[in-house]
């Protein structure tokens, strides 16, 4: 018997299925690699965006830190000013006279006005509320006069046995014509030979100028009312003299 014509099943099985599986596997791997590339690119983009955001955040934080530093400096300065405004430390340490002397110099420098301060008699410590309130009245009055620019502001404290008297006075040239640089001219005086209408106009002009001069040389009404109220609260007598050009204070000191 001849066996040359016998063929085994392995020899007769086709090879196409194996090749197709390899191609599918290769295509799947290529797709997965492409997907990984896309994901890596997205991760890189997100990383770059995060880095840029961090840089912007750092820049904003640096600016914020600089701003905070400036604000802290401003706050410290404002706090010191507030403490002095409420009750200056020198008032606690030395009393009314040295404190008023200091504020007179400061207000004069700030307003470009000469402020002359003097105290007579034996000064002494006052009750804390009265001392603070009296100082604040004097300080605000000096500052108010300095803002309207007289030629001189004088401040006086006179100590008696039971009382202390304070005077703040603004000094001006005796007439507008005496004021340097004003260019003011003296108005003609009404006379009997003038027409009545002209005399009335001259008198009205003189009256208007006088009122304007008084207003220009007086403290503002809101400040005047504030000083009156504070003086009344403290039991301090206050009077405005010379058409508002001077203030007189009387406080119990015994």
FENNORVEN-V307521 format. One record per residue. RES is the residue in three letters. BURIAL is b if it has 16 or more other C-alpha atoms within 10 Angstrom, else e. Layout:
res:RES burial:BURIAL
res:RES burial:BURIAL
This chain:
res:UNK burial:e
res:UNK burial:e
res:UNK burial:e
res:UNK burial:e
res:UNK burial:e
res:UNK burial:e
res:UNK burial:e
res:UNK burial:e
res:UNK burial:e
res:UNK burial:e
res:UNK burial:e
res:UNK burial:e
res:UNK burial:e
res:UNK burial:e
res:UNK burial:e
res:UNK burial:e
res:UNK burial:e
res:UNK burial:e
res:UNK burial:e
res:UNK burial:e
res:UNK burial:e
res:UNK burial:e
res:UNK burial:e
res:UNK burial:e
res:UNK burial:e
res:UNK burial:e
res:UNK burial:e
res:UNK burial:e
res:UNK burial:e
res:UNK burial:e
res:UNK burial:e
res:UNK burial:e
res:UNK burial:e
res:UNK burial:e
res:UNK burial:e
res:UNK burial:e
res:UNK burial:e
res:UNK burial:e
res:UNK burial:e
res:UNK burial:e
res:UNK burial:e
res:UNK burial:e
res:UNK burial:e
res:UNK burial:e
res:UNK burial:e
res:UNK burial:e
res:UNK burial:e
res:UNK burial:e
res:UNK burial:e
res:UNK burial:e
res:UNK burial:e
res:UNK burial:e
res:UNK burial:e
res:UNK burial:e
res:UNK burial:e
res:UNK burial:e
res:UNK burial:e
res:UNK burial:e
res:UNK burial:e
res:UNK burial:e
res:UNK burial:e
res:UNK burial:e
res:UNK burial:e
res:UNK burial:e
res:UNK burial:e
res:UNK burial:e
res:UNK burial:e
res:UNK burial:e
res:UNK burial:e
res:UNK burial:e
res:UNK burial:e
res:UNK burial:e
res:UNK burial:e
res:UNK burial:e
res:UNK burial:e
res:UNK burial:e
res:UNK burial:e
res:UNK burial:e
res:UNK burial:e
res:UNK burial:e
res:UNK burial:e
res:UNK burial:e
res:UNK burial:e
res:UNK burial:e
res:UNK burial:e
res:UNK burial:e
res:UNK burial:b
res:UNK burial:b
res:UNK burial:e
res:UNK burial:e
res:UNK burial:b
res:UNK burial:e
res:UNK burial:e
res:UNK burial:e
res:UNK burial:b
res:UNK burial:b
res:UNK burial:b
res:UNK burial:e
res:UNK burial:b
res:UNK burial:b
res:UNK burial:b
res:UNK burial:e
res:UNK burial:b
res:UNK burial:b
res:UNK burial:b
res:UNK burial:e
res:UNK burial:b
res:UNK burial:b
res:UNK burial:e
res:UNK burial:e
res:UNK burial:b
res:UNK burial:e
res:UNK burial:b
res:UNK burial:b
res:UNK burial:b
res:UNK burial:b
res:UNK burial:b
res:UNK burial:e
res:UNK burial:b
res:UNK burial:e
res:UNK burial:e
res:UNK burial:e
res:UNK burial:b
res:UNK burial:e
res:UNK burial:e
res:UNK burial:b
res:UNK burial:e
res:UNK burial:e
res:UNK burial:e
res:UNK burial:b
res:UNK burial:b
res:UNK burial:b
res:UNK burial:b
res:UNK burial:b
res:UNK burial:b
res:UNK burial:b
res:UNK burial:b
res:UNK burial:b
res:UNK burial:b
res:UNK burial:b
res:UNK burial:b
res:UNK burial:b
res:UNK burial:b
res:UNK burial:b
res:UNK burial:b
res:UNK burial:b
res:UNK burial:e
res:UNK burial:b
res:UNK burial:b
res:UNK burial:b
res:UNK burial:e
res:UNK burial:b
res:UNK burial:b
res:UNK burial:b
res:UNK burial:b
res:UNK burial:b
res:UNK burial:b
res:UNK burial:b
res:UNK burial:b
res:UNK burial:e
res:UNK burial:e
res:UNK burial:e
res:UNK burial:e
res:UNK burial:b
res:UNK burial:b
res:UNK burial:b
res:UNK burial:b
res:UNK burial:b
res:UNK burial:b
res:UNK burial:b
res:UNK burial:b
res:UNK burial:b
res:UNK burial:e
res:UNK burial:e
res:UNK burial:e
res:UNK burial:b
res:UNK burial:e
res:UNK burial:e
res:UNK burial:e
res:UNK burial:e
res:UNK burial:e
res:UNK burial:e
res:UNK burial:e
res:UNK burial:e
res:UNK burial:e
res:UNK burial:e
res:UNK burial:e
res:UNK burial:e
res:UNK burial:e
res:UNK burial:e
res:UNK burial:e
res:UNK burial:e
res:UNK burial:e
res:UNK burial:e
res:UNK burial:e
res:UNK burial:e
res:UNK burial:e
res:UNK burial:e
res:UNK burial:b
res:UNK burial:e
res:UNK burial:e
res:UNK burial:b
res:UNK burial:b
res:UNK burial:e
res:UNK burial:e
res:UNK burial:b
res:UNK burial:e
res:UNK burial:e
res:UNK burial:e
res:UNK burial:e
res:UNK burial:e
res:UNK burial:e
res:UNK burial:e
res:UNK burial:e
res:UNK burial:e
res:UNK burial:e
res:UNK burial:b
res:UNK burial:b
res:UNK burial:b
res:UNK burial:e
res:UNK burial:e
res:UNK burial:e
res:UNK burial:e
res:UNK burial:b
res:UNK burial:e
res:UNK burial:e
res:UNK burial:b
res:UNK burial:b
res:UNK burial:e
res:UNK burial:b
res:UNK burial:b
res:UNK burial:e
res:UNK burial:e
res:UNK burial:b
res:UNK burial:e
res:UNK burial:b
res:UNK burial:e
res:UNK burial:b
res:UNK burial:e
res:UNK burial:b
res:UNK burial:e
res:UNK burial:e
res:UNK burial:e
res:UNK burial:b
res:UNK burial:b
res:UNK burial:b
res:UNK burial:b
res:UNK burial:e
res:UNK burial:b
res:UNK burial:b
res:UNK burial:b
res:UNK burial:b
res:UNK burial:b
res:UNK burial:e
